Amino acid sequence: MSQAKHAPIIIAMTGASGAPYALRLIQRLAAQKIELHLLISNAARVVLDKESNFILSADLEQMPQQIADFLQIDASLLTCWGEKDWMSPVASGSADMKDMVVVPCSMGSLARIATGASSNLIERATDVMMKERKNLVLVPRETPFSAIHLSHMLSLTQMGVRIVPAMPGFYHQPKSIEDLVDFMVDRIMDHIGVDDGGALRWGLGAPKAA
Ligand SMILES: Cc1cc2nc3c(=O)[nH]c(=O)nc-3n(C[C@H](O)[C@H](O)[C@H](O)COP(=O)(O)O)c2cc1C
């Protein structure tokens, strides 16, 4: 039986290493025809260039088509918002968004999210998700973690935020970087309740669909 269509999801990319995780997540969610609100920090655009050779325009009107062309997905599913776009639905609890993922999540954004700084739309949207008791998933990436990073993660998890660190496992014997990226994307998708049939699950054999 096919799943009911999932509500729109907010995906924020910040300037930590790990842009391929975000790109693959967007690609797999778009393949499920899920509408996505994309918030991409300036630092995330720098990392996208460094890690994926993807030079993303700062022009919000061009962004959806540029991302769609890069990932071979339907641009009509994507809406991109700027860092001060306070008119965006994601800035208010009244929009009733159900799920948000910050992937990758920099330590700077983590700190501002943990302390409710709300100085840009990514932080405001996360603040809304927390105050509305909605599903917020953070994918932090740094090594090693300092006591500051760890204490922010502890306080966030105590508030119900899901901390899904970018720490792929090796027990599925990955053959490629894509396998490692998909391992993390499988876990992120589990935490937003989207099953595209492609997730590797321990003890359950090969995925139903790739
Ligand atoms: C190539 C590159 C890799 C980076 N990797 C990390 C990282 O893994 N974790 C992190 O917290 N910051 C990382 N940074 C630094 C952040 O981009 C920087 O702190 C930035 O101010 C974060 O801004 P944002 O949270 O608004 O996106 C990296 C920067 C660059 C250019």
Ligand as a Chemical Component Dictionary entry (heavy atoms), coordinates in Angstrom:
data_LIG
# 
_chem_comp.id                   LIG 
_chem_comp.type                 NON-POLYMER 
_chem_comp.pdbx_formal_charge   0 
_chem_comp.three_letter_code    LIG 
# 
loop_
_chem_comp_atom.comp_id 
_chem_comp_atom.atom_id 
_chem_comp_atom.alt_atom_id 
_chem_comp_atom.type_symbol 
_chem_comp_atom.charge 
_chem_comp_atom.model_Cartn_x 
_chem_comp_atom.model_Cartn_y 
_chem_comp_atom.model_Cartn_z 
_chem_comp_atom.pdbx_ordinal 
LIG C1  C1  C 0 34.469 24.194 3.622  1  
LIG C2  C2  C 0 33.947 24.561 4.994  2  
LIG C3  C3  C 0 33.674 23.560 5.891  3  
LIG C4  C4  C 0 33.181 23.862 7.163  4  
LIG N1  N1  N 0 32.886 22.834 8.007  5  
LIG C5  C5  C 0 32.310 23.102 9.186  6  
LIG C6  C6  C 0 31.867 22.025 10.006 7  
LIG O1  O1  O 0 31.991 20.847 9.684  8  
LIG N2  N2  N 0 31.223 22.341 11.165 9  
LIG C7  C7  C 0 30.995 23.635 11.543 10 
LIG O2  O2  O 0 30.387 23.834 12.593 11 
LIG N3  N3  N 0 31.431 24.667 10.789 12 
LIG C8  C8  C 0 32.064 24.440 9.615  13 
LIG N4  N4  N 0 32.473 25.480 8.821  14 
LIG C9  C9  C 0 32.375 26.855 9.332  15 
LIG C10 C10 C 0 30.964 27.450 9.160  16 
LIG O3  O3  O 0 30.658 27.539 7.765  17 
LIG C11 C11 C 0 30.937 28.856 9.796  18 
LIG O4  O4  O 0 31.015 28.748 11.206 19 
LIG C12 C12 C 0 29.724 29.647 9.398  20 
LIG O5  O5  O 0 29.755 30.902 10.053 21 
LIG C13 C13 C 0 28.423 28.948 9.747  22 
LIG O6  O6  O 0 27.367 29.795 9.384  23 
LIG P1  P1  P 0 25.862 29.300 9.335  24 
LIG O7  O7  O 0 25.604 28.509 10.559 25 
LIG O8  O8  O 0 25.067 30.574 9.298  26 
LIG O9  O9  O 0 25.680 28.552 8.078  27 
LIG C14 C14 C 0 32.987 25.217 7.547  28 
LIG C15 C15 C 0 33.264 26.227 6.620  29 
LIG C16 C16 C 0 33.744 25.905 5.366  30 
LIG C17 C17 C 0 34.034 27.008 4.379  31 
# 
loop_
_chem_comp_bond.comp_id 
_chem_comp_bond.atom_id_1 
_chem_comp_bond.atom_id_2 
_chem_comp_bond.value_order 
_chem_comp_bond.pdbx_ordinal 
LIG C1  C2  SING 1  
LIG C2  C3  SING 2  
LIG C2  C16 DOUB 3  
LIG C3  C4  DOUB 4  
LIG C4  N1  SING 5  
LIG C4  C14 SING 6  
LIG N1  C5  DOUB 7  
LIG C5  C6  SING 8  
LIG C5  C8  SING 9  
LIG C6  O1  DOUB 10 
LIG C6  N2  SING 11 
LIG N2  C7  SING 12 
LIG C7  O2  DOUB 13 
LIG C7  N3  SING 14 
LIG N3  C8  DOUB 15 
LIG C8  N4  SING 16 
LIG N4  C9  SING 17 
LIG N4  C14 SING 18 
LIG C9  C10 SING 19 
LIG C10 O3  SING 20 
LIG C10 C11 SING 21 
LIG C11 O4  SING 22 
LIG C11 C12 SING 23 
LIG C12 O5  SING 24 
LIG C12 C13 SING 25 
LIG C13 O6  SING 26 
LIG O6  P1  SING 27 
LIG P1  O7  DOUB 28 
LIG P1  O8  SING 29 
LIG P1  O9  SING 30 
LIG C14 C15 DOUB 31 
LIG C15 C16 SING 32 
LIG C16 C17 SING 33 
# 
